[in-house]
Amino acid sequence: MNLFEKYGGTPTVSKVVTNFYGKILSRPHLKAYFAGVPLPKLIQHQVRFMSQVMGQTPGTYNGQSMDMAHQRLNITAAHFGEVAQILETCLNEAGMAAEDLATVMTAVASLQNAVVSPGHASRA
């Protein structure tokens, strides 16, 4: 059984993603990255992405590559780390076991070079 199935599939992932964006949007310095972005569409898109990260059959996420989706945002390494920490908190709050959480967070960490803008790679 994959992590997607183990933790309840789409309903659980949807709750985690909704909680995740609630926490991000409560921080003005992170909220700025989402100005003008239609949040319901973004949340739906992120649910598909996280579902695939957790093992749902490939093909559910068909968005842009990570670097293309984020290149215009000028994301810093510090903000990437903060967002990753928020995600970890949300997964922990949803009851994800430590070893499963480590698996997901390793996958998230592997995206840092694609998400963080050139010139912002060092942690501040």
N, CA, C and O atoms as a GROMACS GRO file, in nm:
protein
  496
    1MET      N    1   0.085  -0.118   0.000
    1MET     CA    2   0.000   0.000   0.000
    1MET      C    3   0.090   0.125   0.000
    1MET      O    4   0.186   0.133   0.076
    2ASN      N    5   0.057   0.221  -0.086
    2ASN     CA    6   0.136   0.344  -0.090
    2ASN      C    7   0.087   0.444   0.015
    2ASN      O    8  -0.016   0.422   0.079
    3LEU      N    9   0.159   0.553   0.032
    3LEU     CA   10   0.123   0.651   0.134
    3LEU      C   11  -0.011   0.718   0.105
    3LEU      O   12  -0.085   0.751   0.197
    4PHE      N   13  -0.041   0.737  -0.021
    4PHE     CA   14  -0.169   0.797  -0.059
    4PHE      C   15  -0.285   0.712  -0.005
    4PHE      O   16  -0.378   0.764   0.056
    5GLU      N   17  -0.277   0.583  -0.028
    5GLU     CA   18  -0.382   0.492   0.020
    5GLU      C   19  -0.378   0.478   0.172
    5GLU      O   20  -0.482   0.479   0.237
    6LYS      N   21  -0.259   0.466   0.227
    6LYS     CA   22  -0.242   0.445   0.371
    6LYS      C   23  -0.307   0.556   0.452
    6LYS      O   24  -0.362   0.531   0.559
    7TYR      N   25  -0.300   0.679   0.402
    7TYR     CA   26  -0.351   0.793   0.479
    7TYR      C   27  -0.488   0.843   0.433
    7TYR      O   28  -0.528   0.954   0.468
    8GLY      N   29  -0.559   0.764   0.356
    8GLY     CA   30  -0.698   0.799   0.327
    8GLY      C   31  -0.724   0.866   0.195
    8GLY      O   32  -0.836   0.913   0.172
    9GLY      N   33  -0.627   0.872   0.107
    9GLY     CA   34  -0.649   0.921  -0.027
    9GLY      C   35  -0.682   1.069  -0.036
    9GLY      O   36  -0.638   1.150   0.045
   10THR      N   37  -0.761   1.102  -0.137
   10THR     CA   38  -0.791   1.241  -0.170
   10THR      C   39  -0.852   1.320  -0.054
   10THR      O   40  -0.813   1.435  -0.035
   11PRO      N   41  -0.946   1.264   0.024
   11PRO     CA   42  -1.000   1.345   0.134
   11PRO      C   43  -0.893   1.393   0.233
   11PRO      O   44  -0.896   1.508   0.276
   12THR      N   45  -0.801   1.307   0.268
   12THR     CA   46  -0.695   1.345   0.361
   12THR      C   47  -0.598   1.443   0.298
   12THR      O   48  -0.561   1.543   0.360
   13VAL      N   49  -0.557   1.416   0.176
   13VAL     CA   50  -0.464   1.506   0.108
   13VAL      C   51  -0.528   1.644   0.092
   13VAL      O   52  -0.460   1.745   0.109
   14SER      N   53  -0.655   1.649   0.061
   14SER     CA   54  -0.726   1.777   0.047
   14SER      C   55  -0.725   1.855   0.178
   14SER      O   56  -0.704   1.977   0.178
   15LYS      N   57  -0.748   1.787   0.288
   15LYS     CA   58  -0.746   1.854   0.419
   15LYS      C   59  -0.606   1.907   0.451
   15LYS      O   60  -0.592   2.018   0.500
   16VAL      N   61  -0.505   1.827   0.423
   16VAL     CA   62  -0.367   1.869   0.449
   16VAL      C   63  -0.332   1.991   0.364
   16VAL      O   64  -0.275   2.088   0.415
   17VAL      N   65  -0.366   1.987   0.237
   17VAL     CA   66  -0.333   2.098   0.147
   17VAL      C   67  -0.409   2.224   0.186
   17VAL      O   68  -0.352   2.334   0.183
   18THR      N   69  -0.534   2.211   0.223
   18THR     CA   70  -0.612   2.328   0.267
   18THR      C   71  -0.552   2.388   0.394
   18THR      O   72  -0.540   2.510   0.405
   19ASN      N   73  -0.514   2.304   0.489
   19ASN     CA   74  -0.447   2.349   0.611
   19ASN      C   75  -0.314   2.418   0.577
   19ASN      O   76  -0.282   2.523   0.632
   20PHE      N   77  -0.240   2.358   0.487
   20PHE     CA   78  -0.110   2.409   0.441
   20PHE      C   79  -0.124   2.551   0.387
   20PHE      O   80  -0.050   2.641   0.428
   21TYR      N   81  -0.218   2.572   0.296
   21TYR     CA   82  -0.235   2.706   0.239
   21TYR      C   83  -0.290   2.805   0.343
   21TYR      O   84  -0.256   2.923   0.339
   22GLY      N   85  -0.372   2.759   0.434
   22GLY     CA   86  -0.418   2.846   0.541
   22GLY      C   87  -0.302   2.900   0.622
   22GLY      O   88  -0.298   3.018   0.656
   23LYS      N   89  -0.207   2.813   0.653
   23LYS     CA   90  -0.089   2.855   0.732
   23LYS      C   91   0.002   2.947   0.650
   23LYS      O   92   0.053   3.046   0.702
   24ILE      N   93   0.022   2.916   0.524
   24ILE     CA   94   0.106   3.000   0.438
   24ILE      C   95   0.046   3.139   0.424
   24ILE      O   96   0.115   3.240   0.438
   25LEU      N   97  -0.084   3.144   0.397
   25LEU     CA   98  -0.149   3.272   0.372
   25LEU      C   99  -0.162   3.358   0.497
   25LEU      O  100  -0.196   3.476   0.489
   26SER      N  101  -0.137   3.299   0.613
   26SER     CA  102  -0.139   3.378   0.737
   26SER      C  103  -0.007   3.451   0.759
   26SER      O  104   0.006   3.528   0.854
   27ARG      N  105   0.090   3.426   0.674
   27ARG     CA  106   0.222   3.489   0.686
   27ARG      C  107   0.240   3.586   0.568
   27ARG      O  108   0.258   3.542   0.455
   28PRO      N  109   0.236   3.716   0.594
   28PRO     CA  110   0.240   3.814   0.485
   28PRO      C  111   0.357   3.796   0.388
   28PRO      O  112   0.340   3.814   0.267
   29HIS      N  113   0.475   3.762   0.438
   29HIS     CA  114   0.590   3.747   0.350
   29HIS      C  115   0.577   3.627   0.256
   29HIS      O  116   0.640   3.626   0.151
   30LEU      N  117   0.497   3.527   0.292
   30LEU     CA  118   0.471   3.414   0.203
   30LEU      C  119   0.347   3.438   0.119
   30LEU      O  120   0.341   3.397   0.002
   31LYS      N  121   0.249   3.503   0.177
   31LYS     CA  122   0.125   3.532   0.106
   31LYS      C  123   0.152   3.611  -0.022
   31LYS      O  124   0.081   3.595  -0.122
   32ALA      N  125   0.253   3.696  -0.019
   32ALA     CA  126   0.286   3.778  -0.135
   32ALA      C  127   0.314   3.695  -0.260
   32ALA      O  128   0.288   3.741  -0.371
   33TYR      N  129   0.365   3.575  -0.245
   33TYR     CA  130   0.392   3.488  -0.360
   33TYR      C  131   0.264   3.447  -0.432
   33TYR      O  132   0.268   3.405  -0.548
   34PHE      N  133   0.151   3.458  -0.365
   34PHE     CA  134   0.025   3.408  -0.419
   34PHE      C  135  -0.070   3.519  -0.463
   34PHE      O  136  -0.187   3.494  -0.491
   35ALA      N  137  -0.021   3.642  -0.469
   35ALA     CA  138  -0.103   3.755  -0.512
   35ALA      C  139  -0.155   3.728  -0.654
   35ALA      O  140  -0.077   3.697  -0.745
   36GLY      N  141  -0.283   3.741  -0.672
   36GLY     CA  142  -0.344   3.722  -0.804
   36GLY      C  143  -0.363   3.579  -0.847
   36GLY      O  144  -0.410   3.553  -0.957
   37VAL      N  145  -0.327   3.485  -0.762
   37VAL     CA  146  -0.340   3.343  -0.796
   37VAL      C  147  -0.479   3.294  -0.750
   37VAL      O  148  -0.517   3.315  -0.635
   38PRO      N  149  -0.553   3.230  -0.841
   38PRO     CA  150  -0.683   3.175  -0.799
   38PRO      C  151  -0.663   3.056  -0.706
   38PRO      O  152  -0.628   2.946  -0.750
   39LEU      N  153  -0.685   3.077  -0.576
   39LEU     CA  154  -0.652   2.976  -0.476
   39LEU      C  155  -0.728   2.844  -0.492
   39LEU      O  156  -0.666   2.739  -0.475
   40PRO      N  157  -0.858   2.843  -0.523
   40PRO     CA  158  -0.924   2.712  -0.540
   40PRO      C  159  -0.856   2.627  -0.647
   40PRO      O  160  -0.841   2.506  -0.630
   41LYS      N  161  -0.817   2.689  -0.756
   41LYS     CA  162  -0.748   2.615  -0.863
   41LYS      C  163  -0.611   2.568  -0.816
   41LYS      O  164  -0.571   2.455  -0.844
   42LEU      N  165  -0.540   2.655  -0.745
   42LEU     CA  166  -0.407   2.618  -0.693
   42LEU      C  167  -0.418   2.502  -0.594
   42LEU      O  168  -0.338   2.409  -0.599
   43ILE      N  169  -0.516   2.508  -0.505
   43ILE     CA  170  -0.533   2.401  -0.407
   43ILE      C  171  -0.564   2.270  -0.476
   43ILE      O  172  -0.508   2.166  -0.441
   44GLN      N  173  -0.652   2.273  -0.575
   44GLN     CA  174  -0.685   2.152  -0.650
   44GLN      C  175  -0.560   2.096  -0.720
   44GLN      O  176  -0.535   1.976  -0.720
   45HIS      N  177  -0.483   2.184  -0.776
   45HIS     CA  178  -0.358   2.146  -0.845
   45HIS      C  179  -0.260   2.084  -0.744
   45HIS      O  180  -0.197   1.982  -0.773
   46GLN      N  181  -0.247   2.147  -0.627
   46GLN     CA  182  -0.155   2.097  -0.525
   46GLN      C  183  -0.201   1.962  -0.469
   46GLN      O  184  -0.118   1.877  -0.436
   47VAL      N  185  -0.331   1.942  -0.457
   47VAL     CA  186  -0.383   1.812  -0.412
   47VAL      C  187  -0.338   1.703  -0.510
   47VAL      O  188  -0.295   1.596  -0.467
   48ARG      N  189  -0.348   1.730  -0.639
   48ARG     CA  190  -0.303   1.631  -0.738
   48ARG      C  191  -0.154   1.606  -0.727
   48ARG      O  192  -0.109   1.492  -0.734
   49PHE      N  193  -0.076   1.713  -0.708
   49PHE     CA  194   0.068   1.698  -0.696
   49PHE      C  195   0.105   1.618  -0.572
   49PHE      O  196   0.182   1.522  -0.581
   50MET      N  197   0.050   1.655  -0.456
   50MET     CA  198   0.082   1.584  -0.333
   50MET      C  199   0.036   1.438  -0.338
   50MET      O  200   0.101   1.349  -0.283
   51SER      N  201  -0.075   1.415  -0.404
   51SER     CA  202  -0.124   1.277  -0.420
   51SER      C  203  -0.022   1.194  -0.495
   51SER      O  204   0.004   1.079  -0.459
   52GLN      N  205   0.036   1.252  -0.598
   52GLN     CA  206   0.138   1.179  -0.675
   52GLN      C  207   0.264   1.159  -0.592
   52GLN      O  208   0.324   1.051  -0.596
   53VAL      N  209   0.306   1.260  -0.516
   53VAL     CA  210   0.423   1.247  -0.428
   53VAL      C  211   0.402   1.132  -0.331
   53VAL      O  212   0.496   1.060  -0.297
   54MET      N  213   0.277   1.116  -0.286
   54MET     CA  214   0.245   1.012  -0.187
   54MET      C  215   0.216   0.876  -0.252
   54MET      O  216   0.179   0.782  -0.182
   55GLY      N  217   0.232   0.866  -0.383
   55GLY     CA  218   0.224   0.736  -0.447
   55GLY      C  219   0.104   0.707  -0.531
   55GLY      O  220   0.091   0.596  -0.583
   56GLN      N  221   0.013   0.804  -0.548
   56GLN     CA  222  -0.100   0.778  -0.637
   56GLN      C  223  -0.046   0.758  -0.777
   56GLN      O  224   0.058   0.813  -0.813
   57THR      N  225  -0.116   0.682  -0.855
   57THR     CA  226  -0.072   0.648  -0.990
   57THR      C  227  -0.027   0.771  -1.066
   57THR      O  228  -0.100   0.871  -1.071
   58PRO      N  229   0.092   0.766  -1.126
   58PRO     CA  230   0.138   0.881  -1.205
   58PRO      C  231   0.036   0.918  -1.312
   58PRO      O  232  -0.040   0.835  -1.362
   59GLY      N  233   0.036   1.045  -1.343
   59GLY     CA  234  -0.058   1.094  -1.443
   59GLY      C  235  -0.165   1.183  -1.382
   59GLY      O  236  -0.237   1.251  -1.455
   60THR      N  237  -0.177   1.182  -1.248
   60THR     CA  238  -0.277   1.268  -1.185
   60THR      C  239  -0.229   1.413  -1.182
   60THR      O  240  -0.311   1.505  -1.185
   61TYR      N  241  -0.098   1.434  -1.178
   61TYR     CA  242  -0.042   1.569  -1.181
   61TYR      C  243   0.011   1.594  -1.320
   61TYR      O  244   0.100   1.522  -1.366
   62ASN      N  245  -0.042   1.695  -1.386
   62ASN     CA  246   0.004   1.723  -1.522
   62ASN      C  247   0.036   1.871  -1.539
   62ASN      O  248   0.016   1.927  -1.647
   63GLY      N  249   0.086   1.932  -1.433
   63GLY     CA  250   0.119   2.074  -1.437
   63GLY      C  251   0.257   2.098  -1.496
   63GLY      O  252   0.325   2.006  -1.542
   64GLN      N  253   0.295   2.225  -1.494
   64GLN     CA  254   0.426   2.264  -1.543
   64GLN      C  255   0.536   2.198  -1.459
   64GLN      O  256   0.511   2.151  -1.348
   65SER      N  257   0.655   2.196  -1.513
   65SER     CA  258   0.768   2.150  -1.434
   65SER      C  259   0.788   2.246  -1.318
   65SER      O  260   0.745   2.361  -1.325
   66MET      N  261   0.851   2.200  -1.212
   66MET     CA  262   0.870   2.283  -1.094
   66MET      C  263   0.946   2.412  -1.127
   66MET      O  264   0.908   2.520  -1.080
   67ASP      N  265   1.051   2.402  -1.206
   67ASP     CA  266   1.128   2.524  -1.237
   67ASP      C  267   1.046   2.622  -1.320
   67ASP      O  268   1.053   2.742  -1.295
   68MET      N  269   0.970   2.575  -1.416
   68MET     CA  270   0.887   2.665  -1.498
   68MET      C  271   0.776   2.730  -1.414
   68MET      O  272   0.746   2.848  -1.431
   69ALA      N  273   0.717   2.655  -1.325
   69ALA     CA  274   0.607   2.708  -1.244
   69ALA      C  275   0.653   2.812  -1.143
   69ALA      O  276   0.574   2.897  -1.102
   70HIS      N  277   0.779   2.807  -1.103
   70HIS     CA  278   0.826   2.894  -0.995
   70HIS      C  279   0.929   2.998  -1.036
   70HIS      O  280   0.961   3.087  -0.957
   71GLN      N  281   0.980   2.991  -1.156
   71GLN     CA  282   1.092   3.077  -1.195
   71GLN      C  283   1.063   3.226  -1.184
   71GLN      O  284   1.154   3.303  -1.153
   72ARG      N  285   0.943   3.270  -1.207
   72ARG     CA  286   0.911   3.413  -1.204
   72ARG      C  287   0.888   3.467  -1.062
   72ARG      O  288   0.873   3.587  -1.044
   73LEU      N  289   0.886   3.378  -0.963
   73LEU     CA  290   0.847   3.417  -0.828
   73LEU      C  291   0.961   3.467  -0.740
   73LEU      O  292   0.937   3.524  -0.634
   74ASN      N  293   1.085   3.448  -0.782
   74ASN     CA  294   1.201   3.495  -0.706
   74ASN      C  295   1.200   3.438  -0.563
   74ASN      O  296   1.218   3.512  -0.466
   75ILE      N  297   1.180   3.310  -0.551
   75ILE     CA  298   1.170   3.241  -0.422
   75ILE      C  299   1.310   3.224  -0.361
   75ILE      O  300   1.404   3.182  -0.430
   76THR      N  301   1.321   3.255  -0.234
   76THR     CA  302   1.448   3.239  -0.164
   76THR      C  303   1.456   3.099  -0.100
   76THR      O  304   1.355   3.032  -0.080
   77ALA      N  305   1.577   3.059  -0.070
   77ALA     CA  306   1.597   2.931  -0.001
   77ALA      C  307   1.533   2.934   0.137
   77ALA      O  308   1.478   2.833   0.182
   78ALA      N  309   1.539   3.048   0.204
   78ALA     CA  310   1.479   3.058   0.337
   78ALA      C  311   1.328   3.039   0.328
   78ALA      O  312   1.270   2.970   0.412
   79HIS      N  313   1.264   3.099   0.230
   79HIS     CA  314   1.120   3.083   0.215
   79HIS      C  315   1.084   2.941   0.173
   79HIS      O  316   0.983   2.887   0.218
   80PHE      N  317   1.166   2.880   0.089
   80PHE     CA  318   1.142   2.740   0.053
   80PHE      C  319   1.146   2.654   0.180
   80PHE      O  320   1.059   2.570   0.202
   81GLY      N  321   1.247   2.676   0.263
   81GLY     CA  322   1.259   2.600   0.386
   81GLY      C  323   1.142   2.623   0.480
   81GLY      O  324   1.095   2.530   0.545
   82GLU      N  325   1.096   2.745   0.488
   82GLU     CA  326   0.981   2.777   0.574
   82GLU      C  327   0.855   2.708   0.524
   82GLU      O  328   0.778   2.653   0.603
   83VAL      N  329   0.834   2.709   0.394
   83VAL     CA  330   0.716   2.642   0.336
   83VAL      C  331   0.725   2.492   0.356
   83VAL      O  332   0.624   2.427   0.385
   84ALA      N  333   0.844   2.436   0.340
   84ALA     CA  334   0.862   2.293   0.364
   84ALA      C  335   0.830   2.259   0.510
   84ALA      O  336   0.769   2.156   0.538
   85GLN      N  337   0.873   2.345   0.602
   85GLN     CA  338   0.845   2.323   0.744
   85GLN      C  339   0.695   2.329   0.772
   85GLN      O  340   0.643   2.252   0.852
   86ILE      N  341   0.626   2.420   0.705
   86ILE     CA  342   0.480   2.429   0.719
   86ILE      C  343   0.414   2.300   0.669
   86ILE      O  344   0.324   2.247   0.734
   87LEU      N  345   0.460   2.250   0.556
   87LEU     CA  346   0.406   2.125   0.504
   87LEU      C  347   0.431   2.011   0.602
   87LEU      O  348   0.341   1.931   0.628
   88GLU      N  349   0.550   2.005   0.655
   88GLU     CA  350   0.582   1.900   0.752
   88GLU      C  351   0.489   1.908   0.874
   88GLU      O  352   0.441   1.806   0.922
   89THR      N  353   0.465   2.029   0.922
   89THR     CA  354   0.373   2.048   1.034
   89THR      C  355   0.234   1.998   0.999
   89THR      O  356   0.171   1.929   1.079
   90CYS      N  357   0.186   2.033   0.881
   90CYS     CA  358   0.051   1.991   0.838
   90CYS      C  359   0.040   1.840   0.826
   90CYS      O  360  -0.061   1.782   0.865
   91LEU      N  361   0.142   1.775   0.772
   91LEU     CA  362   0.141   1.629   0.759
   91LEU      C  363   0.147   1.565   0.898
   91LEU      O  364   0.080   1.464   0.923
   92ASN      N  365   0.225   1.623   0.986
   92ASN     CA  366   0.234   1.574   1.122
   92ASN      C  367   0.099   1.588   1.193
   92ASN      O  368   0.055   1.495   1.262
   93GLU      N  369   0.034   1.702   1.176
   93GLU     CA  370  -0.098   1.725   1.235
   93GLU      C  371  -0.202   1.626   1.181
   93GLU      O  372  -0.300   1.594   1.249
   94ALA      N  373  -0.181   1.580   1.058
   94ALA     CA  374  -0.273   1.483   0.998
   94ALA      C  375  -0.246   1.341   1.044
   94ALA      O  376  -0.318   1.248   1.007
   95GLY      N  377  -0.140   1.323   1.125
   95GLY     CA  378  -0.112   1.191   1.182
   95GLY      C  379  -0.016   1.106   1.102
   95GLY      O  380  -0.014   0.984   1.121
   96MET      N  381   0.062   1.165   1.015
   96MET     CA  382   0.157   1.087   0.937
   96MET      C  383   0.269   1.036   1.026
   96MET      O  384   0.327   1.112   1.104
   97ALA      N  385   0.300   0.909   1.014
   97ALA     CA  386   0.408   0.847   1.091
   97ALA      C  387   0.543   0.906   1.052
   97ALA      O  388   0.562   0.950   0.938
   98ALA      N  389   0.636   0.907   1.146
   98ALA     CA  390   0.767   0.970   1.127
   98ALA      C  391   0.839   0.919   1.003
   98ALA      O  392   0.895   0.998   0.927
   99GLU      N  393   0.840   0.788   0.981
   99GLU     CA  394   0.914   0.734   0.865
   99GLU      C  395   0.847   0.774   0.734
   99GLU      O  396   0.916   0.795   0.634
  100ASP      N  397   0.716   0.784   0.733
  100ASP     CA  398   0.644   0.827   0.612
  100ASP      C  399   0.664   0.976   0.589
  100ASP      O  400   0.680   1.020   0.475
  101LEU      N  401   0.664   1.051   0.696
  101LEU     CA  402   0.690   1.194   0.688
  101LEU      C  403   0.829   1.220   0.631
  101LEU      O  404   0.847   1.309   0.548
  102ALA      N  405   0.926   1.143   0.674
  102ALA     CA  406   1.063   1.156   0.623
  102ALA      C  407   1.067   1.129   0.473
  102ALA      O  408   1.140   1.196   0.399
  103THR      N  409   0.991   1.030   0.427
  103THR     CA  410   0.986   0.998   0.285
  103THR      C  411   0.932   1.114   0.204
  103THR      O  412   0.989   1.152   0.102
  104VAL      N  413   0.821   1.171   0.250
  104VAL     CA  414   0.760   1.284   0.178
  104VAL      C  415   0.853   1.405   0.182
  104VAL      O  416   0.871   1.472   0.080
  105MET      N  417   0.910   1.434   0.296
  105MET     CA  418   0.995   1.553   0.308
  105MET      C  419   1.124   1.539   0.227
  105MET      O  420   1.180   1.639   0.182
  106THR      N  421   1.173   1.417   0.210
  106THR     CA  422   1.288   1.395   0.123
  106THR      C  423   1.252   1.429  -0.021
  106THR      O  424   1.331   1.490  -0.093
  107ALA      N  425   1.132   1.389  -0.063
  107ALA     CA  426   1.084   1.422  -0.198
  107ALA      C  427   1.070   1.573  -0.213
  107ALA      O  428   1.106   1.628  -0.318
  108VAL      N  429   1.019   1.640  -0.112
  108VAL     CA  430   1.004   1.786  -0.116
  108VAL      C  431   1.142   1.853  -0.123
  108VAL      O  432   1.163   1.944  -0.203
  109ALA      N  433   1.234   1.809  -0.042
  109ALA     CA  434   1.369   1.867  -0.041
  109ALA      C  435   1.437   1.854  -0.177
  109ALA      O  436   1.515   1.940  -0.216
  110SER      N  437   1.407   1.747  -0.248
  110SER     CA  438   1.468   1.725  -0.379
  110SER      C  439   1.423   1.829  -0.481
  110SER      O  440   1.483   1.841  -0.588
  111LEU      N  441   1.319   1.905  -0.451
  111LEU     CA  442   1.266   2.006  -0.543
  111LEU      C  443   1.328   2.144  -0.520
  111LEU      O  444   1.302   2.236  -0.598
  112GLN      N  445   1.407   2.159  -0.416
  112GLN     CA  446   1.458   2.292  -0.382
  112GLN      C  447   1.530   2.360  -0.498
  112GLN      O  448   1.504   2.477  -0.525
  113ASN      N  449   1.617   2.291  -0.566
  113ASN     CA  450   1.692   2.355  -0.675
  113ASN      C  451   1.602   2.400  -0.790
  113ASN      O  452   1.635   2.495  -0.860
  114ALA      N  453   1.490   2.333  -0.809
  114ALA     CA  454   1.397   2.371  -0.915
  114ALA      C  455   1.307   2.487  -0.873
  114ALA      O  456   1.259   2.562  -0.959
  115VAL      N  457   1.282   2.502  -0.744
  115VAL     CA  458   1.188   2.603  -0.695
  115VAL      C  459   1.258   2.734  -0.658
  115VAL      O  460   1.207   2.842  -0.688
  116VAL      N  461   1.372   2.726  -0.594
  116VAL     CA  462   1.445   2.845  -0.550
  116VAL      C  463   1.506   2.913  -0.670
  116VAL      O  464   1.568   2.850  -0.756
  117SER      N  465   1.486   3.045  -0.676
  117SER     CA  466   1.538   3.124  -0.788
  117SER      C  467   1.691   3.130  -0.785
  117SER      O  468   1.751   3.135  -0.678
  118PRO      N  469   1.753   3.130  -0.903
  118PRO     CA  470   1.899   3.148  -0.908
  118PRO      C  471   1.939   3.274  -0.833
  118PRO      O  472   1.871   3.376  -0.842
  119GLY      N  473   2.045   3.267  -0.761
  119GLY     CA  474   2.090   3.382  -0.683
  119GLY      C  475   2.034   3.382  -0.541
  119GLY      O  476   2.075   3.463  -0.458
  120HIS      N  477   1.940   3.291  -0.513
  120HIS     CA  478   1.881   3.283  -0.380
  120HIS      C  479   1.900   3.143  -0.320
  120HIS      O  480   1.827   3.104  -0.229
  121ALA      N  481   1.998   3.071  -0.369
  121ALA     CA  482   2.014   2.930  -0.330
  121ALA      C  483   2.066   2.911  -0.189
  121ALA      O  484   2.035   2.809  -0.127
  122SER      N  485   2.143   3.005  -0.136
  122SER     CA  486   2.194   2.984  -0.001
  122SER      C  487   2.088   3.021   0.101
  122SER      O  488   2.013   3.117   0.081
  123ARG      N  489   2.083   2.946   0.209
  123ARG     CA  490   1.985   2.971   0.316
  123ARG      C  491   2.021   3.099   0.388
  123ARG      O  492   2.136   3.124   0.424
  124ALA      N  493   1.918   3.180   0.408
  124ALA     CA  494   1.941   3.307   0.479
  124ALA      C  495   1.905   3.293   0.623
  124ALA      O  496   1.918   3.389   0.700
   0.00000   0.00000   0.00000
